Each structure stands twice: as structure tokens, then as C-alpha cells.
Amino acid sequence: MNTEINSSVNIAEMTSKKRLQPVRRVLFEENVSYAQLAQACKCSKQNMSLRFINDDCKLSDMEKMAEALGYEFTWTFTKKKKSRKVK
């Protein structure tokens, strides 16, 4: 039973300690281990594990993870109600 999962991520809503939460959710729902993800991203299990322990990775790393999992990673800028123009 393979159901399509809609895990859209808005980078503006992510806090530093929740950045990898969407990836964790997809790993759980797709039944993929950190080791399998590390292999698909061509990095060590230890490196991948540290990324999740520290909840720290680059946006390019998140793009690689999404690609390896068969997802598309998108991030957006959302204009605030009161805007500040750069001069």
C-alpha cells in the first residue's frame, strides 16, 4: 500500500530546532532508515545521524534528502503584512 504523502515545507515557518521535522516524518511514513537515507545521499551514517541529532543541515542537503526520497523540496519567501523596503 503506497499512498502519496503531501509534505510541503515552508522554510519561513521552520525554526532552527524543527528544520528536519518534515524529513523525519517522511522517513517514518516511507519506512526509510537514517542509514538508507545516508546511503542514498552518499554520506556516512554517522554524518546523517549527527545532522538529525543536531537538527542542523544546509538547504542544499535538504534538497538532496528530498531527491533521494522521491520528493521535491521547495522553500519560499512570504511577504509580511507590514513590509520594509530595502534602500
SEPAVO-713719 format. One record per residue (C-alpha): chain; x, y, z; residue number from 1. Coordinates in nm, 2 decimals, decimal comma. Last residue first. Example, Ala and Ser with C-alpha at 12.3 -4.5 7.8 and 13.67 -1.06 7.14 Angstrom:
2
A; 1,37; -0,11; 0,71; 2
A; 1,23; -0,45; 0,78; 1
end
This chain:
87
A; 1,70; 5,14; 0,03; 87
A; 1,55; 4,80; 0,12; 86
A; 1,18; 4,82; 0,17; 85
A; 1,02; 4,71; 0,49; 84
A; 0,69; 4,54; 0,47; 83
A; 0,40; 4,53; 0,72; 82
A; 0,18; 4,24; 0,63; 81
A; 0,49; 4,02; 0,59; 80
A; 0,59; 3,89; 0,25; 79
A; 0,64; 3,52; 0,23; 78
A; 0,97; 3,39; 0,10; 77
A; 0,95; 3,04; -0,02; 76
A; 1,12; 2,70; 0,00; 75
A; 1,07; 2,39; -0,21; 74
A; 1,19; 2,04; -0,17; 73
A; 1,06; 1,79; -0,42; 72
A; 1,01; 1,43; -0,30; 71
A; 1,14; 1,10; -0,43; 70
A; 1,32; 1,02; -0,10; 69
A; 1,67; 1,07; -0,25; 68
A; 1,55; 1,40; -0,41; 67
A; 1,42; 1,52; -0,07; 66
A; 1,74; 1,43; 0,10; 65
A; 1,95; 1,61; -0,17; 64
A; 1,73; 1,92; -0,14; 63
A; 1,77; 1,91; 0,24; 62
A; 2,14; 1,90; 0,20; 61
A; 2,13; 2,20; -0,03; 60
A; 1,93; 2,38; 0,24; 59
A; 2,22; 2,32; 0,48; 58
A; 2,19; 2,09; 0,78; 57
A; 2,14; 2,11; 1,15; 56
A; 1,89; 1,93; 1,37; 55
A; 2,18; 1,85; 1,60; 54
A; 2,07; 1,48; 1,64; 53
A; 1,94; 1,48; 1,28; 52
A; 2,25; 1,61; 1,12; 51
A; 2,46; 1,39; 1,35; 50
A; 2,28; 1,08; 1,23; 49
A; 2,35; 1,17; 0,87; 48
A; 2,72; 1,22; 0,93; 47
A; 2,74; 0,90; 1,13; 46
A; 2,56; 0,70; 0,86; 45
A; 2,82; 0,83; 0,61; 44
A; 2,73; 1,03; 0,30; 43
A; 2,62; 0,94; -0,05; 42
A; 2,27; 1,08; -0,02; 41
A; 2,11; 0,74; -0,10; 40
A; 2,35; 0,58; 0,15; 39
A; 2,27; 0,83; 0,42; 38
A; 1,89; 0,79; 0,35; 37
A; 1,93; 0,41; 0,40; 36
A; 2,13; 0,46; 0,72; 35
A; 1,87; 0,71; 0,85; 34
A; 1,61; 0,44; 0,80; 33
A; 1,32; 0,45; 0,55; 32
A; 0,97; 0,33; 0,63; 31
A; 0,81; 0,58; 0,39; 30
A; 0,59; 0,73; 0,67; 29
A; 0,87; 0,74; 0,92; 28
A; 1,13; 0,88; 0,68; 27
A; 0,87; 1,13; 0,56; 26
A; 0,80; 1,25; 0,91; 25
A; 1,17; 1,28; 0,99; 24
A; 1,22; 1,49; 0,68; 23
A; 0,94; 1,72; 0,78; 22
A; 1,10; 1,75; 1,13; 21
A; 1,44; 1,84; 0,99; 20
A; 1,41; 2,22; 1,04; 19
A; 1,24; 2,19; 1,38; 18
A; 1,51; 2,31; 1,61; 17
A; 1,61; 2,61; 1,39; 16
A; 1,26; 2,72; 1,35; 15
A; 1,08; 2,64; 1,03; 14
A; 0,78; 2,85; 0,92; 13
A; 0,98; 3,06; 0,67; 12
A; 1,11; 2,74; 0,51; 11
A; 0,76; 2,64; 0,41; 10
A; 0,75; 2,27; 0,36; 9
A; 0,51; 2,06; 0,17; 8
A; 0,47; 1,71; 0,29; 7
A; 0,19; 1,57; 0,08; 6
A; 0,22; 1,19; 0,10; 5
A; 0,11; 0,97; -0,18; 4
A; -0,01; 0,63; -0,06; 3
A; 0,18; 0,31; -0,13; 2
A; 0,00; 0,00; 0,00; 1
end
